[in-house]
Amino acid sequence: MIIEPNSNAMGARILELDLSISLKDSEIDRLMHALGTHGVLEFPEQHLSTSQLKSFSERFGELYISPGGRAQADGHPEVMILSNMTKDGQAVGLKDAGQSWHTDMSYAKMIAFANVLYGTTIPHRDGQPLGATQFRNMHAAYEDLPPDLKKTLAKRTITHDFNKFWDMMRARPGSTRPALSERERQARPPAVHPAFLTHPITGKKVLYANPGYAMQISDMSEQESKTTLDFLFAHQLQDKFLYTYAWKKNSLLMWDNIGTTHNAVADYDSHEHRYIERCQVMATRLYGEKGTAHPIMFTSGISA
């Protein structure tokens, strides 16, 4: 395995590793360390079945199954399809997934550790790939906060709500997202997490407040909370924290949801086809059953 760090805000390429073959525990530990350190990992030139993608992903933690049951791969409910393609007049997958800045599963008591996406159909125009995935570095965003705000938020929590993002996407012109059923809403009640998390791999603080789901800061009035969140959202959107990944066919992309936020760029049309399989890895290896206030520090001792 070769880990080749990027020269910009974050990210690394993982070379000389075939993910269709079961990896050793030591290799998984090394990848977990690299993920926490670099935030985003690209594995180029992979050739995986849906089952192999699932097997690789579940080595990093429990896989999430959406209670809505939408866009799941046949026989593999842990694998979600992200696609604008249709078959027999029906949508193959979710066509607008992730199209605004957010952190997956921040609205859940057990947060997400990683996303694992495998792209087999990537849209192009004039020879250039479309549908990039963008990331912001929340380690760096925390470090760059004003000292007085760090002090103010040091012991505060933030409420995160799934409905915020879903309703925002439904309000977009041309959206075909259905309204959530009452069962779906009840399955995803709001969750409360510290404004600053200690990252269980790096041991450093990260800003854990994303525009997609963060709603209210504890012990603040509604207006004060809104003003502070607006500042945090604007702060983290600075270009110096940005990394943009241009998709390549048969590449697998994996990112750390604790130390990043992300956004899917919707710059392709319906005839410019995209097909990506996705697994959501929960942070069960890092937080056990105690939740995000009590991390289990990952100490493999392996250098990335």
Disulfide bonds with the S-S distance in Angstrom:
none
